[in-house]
Each structure stands twice: as C-alpha cells, then as structure tokens.
C-alpha cells in the first residue's frame, strides 16, 4: 500500500509536468502559425490597397494633366512658339489697323474698302514686321548688344546700377531711329506698296518708284517717326524680353493706322506712265 502510494505520487507529478510542458508548445506553435497567417493576410491586403490607391492617384493625375494640357494649350502657345505667335499678331494687327483707318477715319463701308491697299499691309506685316523685324531685334540685337538678356532680367533699380546695360539700351534706341527705321523700314514699305499697287512687274521699278516717293515724303515721315518711336524705344528696350515685341506691336498698331491714313492710299499712275508701261 505504501509502495503503491509512493509510486503514484512519483508518477502523477511527472505526467502532469509532461502535459503542462506539452500543451504550451502546441499552443505556442498554433498561436505563432495563426499570427503569421494574419500578418501575411494583412500585408497582402495593405499591398492591394496601396496598389489600388496608387492606380487611382495615377489616374487622377493623368486626367488632371491631360485636362490641364488641353485647357492650357492655347495659353501656352505664345511662350512655346514666340516667333509664330508674333508673326500672326504682326500680320493681323497690320491688316486690322488699315481696315480700322479705312472704315472709321475715312468713313468707308465694307463694300468700299480698298482691299488692294489692305493687301500692302498684309504683305508688309507678315514679311517685314513679323519676319525681318524679329530677326533684327531678337536674333541680331542679341549678338550686337551682349548685355541685352542680362539687362532685361534685372529689376529697374538694378538696371540703374548697370552702366553697360544702359549703354547697350541707348545703342539699340539709336540704331532703331537712325539706321533701321529711316534706312530700312520706310524704303521697304514704299517698295512693297509699289509691288502690290503698282502696274509694273519689274522689282527694279518697285524699288525705284518706292524710293522716289519716300524721298518726296521723307521730312514729314521722319518727323513723325522720331516723335513716336524715339520715346517708345526708350521704354521698349528696358522691358523684359518677353514683353518687348508685344509692346512694339501695340505701338505699331497706332503707327500703322497713321501710315495707312497718310501713305496707304494707292496713288493712280499718271497718263504718261500708263502709256509707257503699255508699250513695254
């Protein structure tokens, strides 16, 4: 009896300790396996959510960019294509100034508009004001006056402290009113006028007749030119570069209206000139 008691007292604690030691291991592994599964599921879920969110954000950003590019395409055109933009402005502005002069200042109806005269300004605005003037005042000025870009980016206070930039700006004004306008602009205008409105097909006659008419009107033309373009150039050549040509086109609208009113009419050829041309 005593022996059985001792045996049971020894065996029972061992069995209990085995069960106690075995159960935590099974519980631990089970808990660890469940935790691992939950963690993996959480990671997969978070990955799916992140992918979905990124896709939605990408779609929204793409939609916003496309709508922004479509809505801002016209507004960005002048900055992305400055030459083409100012070419269109120069052509339409010059033609519009002549139409305004004919219909408002001269009181003509649309049926009475001299379209041949308007054609002079269309050709001149496109080829000279839009093409040649851009080449001269942007391309060549940048080469001839090296401080132009730096001076244009400065504030007005900084410009006053930059003598080299002021000197180049003065040179640009002087070149425009002494060389460009009297020696290139006016002779070209009168030649184009003869090309469109004259009866001869000879370029030599266009230049010869155009220069002759310019010489006749030179004093009055140059006086008006100095009065307008002298002060205007002093403002233009201290402005930022992206404003200079639009500013010049704005001033040129009123100048073109003046030229159209005073020099735009196609003068009829004399009887002697017509007879000579017919013989030729």
C-alpha positions as MATLAB code, in Angstrom:
seq = 'XXXXXXXXXXXXXXXXXXXXXXXXXXXXXXXXXXXXXXXXXXXXXXXXXXXXXXXXXXXXXXXXXXXXXXXXXXXXXXXXXXXXXXXXXXXXXXXXXXXXXXXXXXXXXXXXXXXXXXXXXXXXXXXXXXXXXXXXXXXXXXXXXXXXXXXXXXXXXXXXXXXXXXXXXXXXXXXXXXXXXXXXXXXXXXXXXXXXXXXXXXXXXXXXXXXXXXXXXXXXXXXXXXXXXXXXXXXXXXXXXXXXXXXXXXXXXXXXXXXXXXXXXXXXXXXXXXXXXXXX';
ca = [
       0.000    0.000    0.000;
       2.731    2.320    0.975;
       4.631    1.269   -2.137;
       1.696    1.966   -4.413;
       1.230    5.370   -2.850;
       4.849    6.228   -3.391;
       4.694    5.063   -6.987;
       1.561    7.035   -7.767;
       2.925   10.101   -6.044;
       6.006    9.961   -8.190;
       4.287    9.102  -11.498;
       1.452   11.616  -11.210;
       3.629   14.715  -10.959;
       5.660   13.506  -13.914;
       2.553   13.025  -16.065;
       1.225   16.410  -15.038;
       4.542   18.075  -15.829;
       4.605   16.380  -19.238;
       1.105   17.605  -20.047;
       1.916   21.059  -18.825;
       5.135   21.118  -20.802;
       3.496   19.681  -23.929;
       0.436   21.927  -24.067;
       2.278   25.292  -24.126;
       4.352   24.061  -27.021;
       1.257   23.191  -29.027;
      -0.428   26.450  -28.084;
       2.681   28.428  -28.895;
       3.088   26.883  -32.338;
      -0.576   27.301  -33.074;
      -0.533   30.933  -31.995;
       2.623   31.584  -33.968;
       1.126   29.983  -37.076;
      -2.082   31.994  -36.748;
      -0.178   35.216  -36.176;
       1.928   34.518  -39.239;
      -1.170   33.919  -41.344;
      -2.808   37.085  -40.082;
       0.350   39.078  -40.753;
       0.612   37.718  -44.288;
      -3.033   38.491  -44.927;
      -2.565   41.986  -43.551;
       0.483   42.561  -45.768;
      -1.343   41.293  -48.849;
      -4.330   43.462  -48.015;
      -2.143   46.518  -47.487;
      -0.345   45.831  -50.774;
      -3.646   45.591  -52.608;
      -4.897   48.789  -51.018;
      -1.657   50.599  -51.814;
      -1.764   49.384  -55.435;
      -5.373   50.471  -55.800;
      -4.653   53.854  -54.231;
      -1.615   54.369  -56.469;
      -3.645   53.438  -59.535;
      -6.415   55.839  -58.568;
      -3.888   58.614  -57.876;
      -2.168   57.926  -61.193;
      -5.490   58.052  -62.988;
      -6.424   61.304  -61.303;
      -3.037   62.876  -62.018;
      -3.195   61.718  -65.637;
      -6.677   63.110  -66.013;
      -5.643   66.378  -64.398;
      -2.535   66.654  -66.588;
      -4.469   65.905  -69.751;
      -7.207   68.362  -68.876;
      -4.582   70.944  -67.893;
      -2.681   70.480  -71.133;
      -5.855   70.686  -73.197;
      -7.087   73.789  -71.425;
      -3.690   75.471  -71.289;
      -2.600   74.635  -74.812;
      -3.749   77.916  -76.321;
      -2.452   79.978  -73.416;
       0.965   78.309  -73.567;
       1.307   78.765  -77.336;
       2.863   82.279  -77.203;
       5.533   81.107  -74.763;
       6.301   77.859  -76.583;
       6.164   79.349  -80.091;
       7.048   83.049  -79.723;
       8.075   83.574  -83.357;
       4.925   82.014  -84.839;
       2.715   83.878  -82.363;
       4.197   87.297  -83.087;
       4.117   86.555  -86.831;
       0.349   86.056  -86.645;
      -0.048   89.124  -84.436;
       2.028   91.298  -86.773;
       0.037   90.228  -89.841;
      -3.460   90.533  -88.363;
      -2.597   93.713  -86.465;
      -1.291   95.472  -89.556;
      -4.272   94.458  -91.669;
      -6.676   95.402  -88.868;
      -5.125   98.833  -88.409;
      -5.615   99.597  -92.108;
      -9.230   98.361  -92.060;
      -9.926  100.482  -88.993;
      -8.478  103.536  -90.715;
     -10.465  102.991  -93.904;
     -13.789  102.268  -92.205;
     -13.594  104.655  -89.228;
     -11.251  107.512  -90.151;
     -12.194  107.586  -93.826;
     -15.832  106.537  -93.371;
     -15.867  103.727  -95.926;
     -18.317  100.836  -95.828;
     -17.128   97.262  -96.092;
     -18.012   97.231  -99.791;
     -15.922  100.345 -100.343;
     -12.786   99.032  -98.622;
      -9.706   99.154 -100.823;
      -8.556   95.541 -100.497;
      -5.557   96.115 -102.692;
      -4.377   98.753 -100.259;
      -5.079   96.363  -97.372;
      -3.002   93.767  -99.173;
       0.002   96.089  -98.931;
      -0.253   95.969  -95.144;
      -0.856   92.199  -95.053;
       2.305   91.517  -97.077;
       4.324   94.121  -95.193;
       3.095   92.965  -91.785;
       3.868   89.320  -92.489;
       7.208   89.611  -94.284;
       8.767   92.662  -92.669;
       7.206   93.292  -89.260;
       6.731   89.630  -88.407;
       9.749   88.102  -90.146;
      12.572   90.555  -90.707;
      11.963   92.640  -87.590;
      12.103   89.541  -85.363;
      15.398   88.534  -86.958;
      16.770   92.043  -86.450;
      15.542   92.892  -82.955;
      15.845   89.473  -81.340;
      18.482   87.464  -83.197;
      20.890   90.194  -84.291;
      20.415   92.512  -81.320;
      21.415   89.637  -79.045;
      24.688   89.334  -80.978;
      25.392   93.046  -81.325;
      24.419   94.052  -77.772;
      25.687   91.266  -75.458;
      24.183   92.693  -72.257;
      20.637   92.621  -73.647;
      19.473   89.392  -71.968;
      21.073   90.142  -68.606;
      19.824   93.734  -68.590;
      16.280   92.646  -69.481;
      16.072   90.277  -66.474;
      17.090   92.924  -63.929;
      14.731   94.995  -61.829;
      14.510   98.697  -62.595;
      16.677   99.544  -59.558;
      19.333   97.061  -60.694;
      19.237   98.443  -64.240;
      20.167  101.881  -62.906;
      23.315  100.375  -61.374;
      24.375   98.575  -64.563;
      26.075  101.138  -66.889;
      26.955   98.583  -69.576;
      23.304   97.584  -69.946;
      22.180  101.219  -70.071;
      24.773  101.938  -72.754;
      23.610   98.985  -74.881;
      19.970  100.069  -74.482;
      20.900  103.539  -75.709;
      22.691  101.970  -78.677;
      19.571   99.951  -79.527;
      17.427  103.093  -79.473;
      19.934  104.958  -81.642;
      20.188  102.098  -84.135;
      16.408  101.876  -84.445;
      15.736  105.574  -85.081;
      18.904  106.355  -87.069;
      19.508  103.208  -89.104;
      16.581  100.802  -89.011;
      13.509  102.994  -89.473;
      14.784  105.641  -91.910;
      17.137  103.438  -93.961;
      15.370  100.052  -93.943;
      11.757  100.337  -92.763;
      10.488  103.213  -94.927;
      12.241  102.186  -98.169;
      10.889   98.654  -97.718;
       7.361   99.892  -97.044;
       7.268  102.084 -100.131;
       8.753   99.276 -102.258;
       6.133   96.790 -101.034;
       3.457   99.364 -101.749;
       4.681   99.615 -105.346;
       4.835   95.820 -105.590;
       1.176   95.474 -104.570;
      -0.290   98.633 -106.064;
       1.966   99.428 -108.999;
       1.447   98.433 -112.621;
       4.994   97.278 -113.320;
       6.243   93.739 -112.799;
       9.880   94.762 -112.518;
      11.451   94.678 -108.999;
      13.767   97.449 -110.141;
      10.757   99.674 -110.842;
       9.235   98.820 -107.456;
      12.386   99.897 -105.642;
      12.981  102.928 -107.881;
       9.410  104.270 -107.629;
       9.182  103.430 -103.930;
      12.389  105.245 -103.013;
      11.328  108.234 -105.139;
       8.056  108.548 -103.218;
       9.840  108.073  -99.907;
      12.298  110.846 -100.782;
       9.363  113.120 -101.525;
       7.739  112.415  -98.126;
      10.937  111.941  -96.129;
      10.836  115.063  -93.988;
       7.279  114.504  -92.815;
       7.759  110.755  -92.352;
      10.956  111.059  -90.318;
       9.495  113.783  -88.103;
       6.525  111.583  -87.221;
       8.823  108.611  -86.749;
      11.094  110.395  -84.269;
       8.135  111.773  -82.300;
       6.613  108.322  -81.792;
       9.400  105.759  -81.899;
      12.003  107.818  -80.016;
      10.103  107.790  -76.682;
       8.633  104.357  -77.410;
      12.060  102.793  -77.922;
      13.306  104.253  -74.638;
      10.583  102.212  -72.924;
      10.789   99.115  -75.107;
      14.483   98.416  -74.691;
      14.389   98.403  -70.879;
      11.418   95.995  -70.694;
      11.790   92.221  -70.130;
      12.373   90.367  -73.388;
       9.022   88.562  -73.434;
       7.214   91.930  -73.254;
       9.290   93.879  -75.793;
       7.802   92.586  -79.042;
       4.173   92.673  -77.808;
       4.771   96.249  -76.645;
       6.236   97.178  -80.023;
       3.277   95.589  -81.827;
       0.912   97.595  -79.622;
       2.642  100.864  -80.521;
       2.914   99.703  -84.124;
      -0.877   99.340  -84.345;
      -1.305  103.108  -83.942;
       1.728  103.799  -86.139;
       0.290  101.580  -88.876;
      -3.015  103.410  -88.633;
      -1.144  106.700  -89.126;
       0.829  105.327  -92.085;
      -2.360  103.904  -93.576;
      -4.151  107.245  -93.249;
      -1.306  109.354  -94.645;
       0.523  106.970  -97.004;
      -1.785  103.994  -97.509;
      -3.852  105.088 -100.491;
      -2.816  103.608 -103.821;
      -1.984  106.596 -105.974;
      -3.159  106.335 -109.590;
      -0.457  106.310 -112.208;
      -0.182  109.340 -114.473;
      -1.328  109.029 -118.088;
       2.245  109.219 -119.328;
       3.398  106.405 -117.017;
       0.476  104.187 -118.021;
       1.211  104.756 -121.716;
       4.866  103.879 -121.262;
       4.008  100.730 -119.330;
       1.548   99.651 -122.027;
       4.219   99.992 -124.669;
       6.583   97.922 -122.601;
];
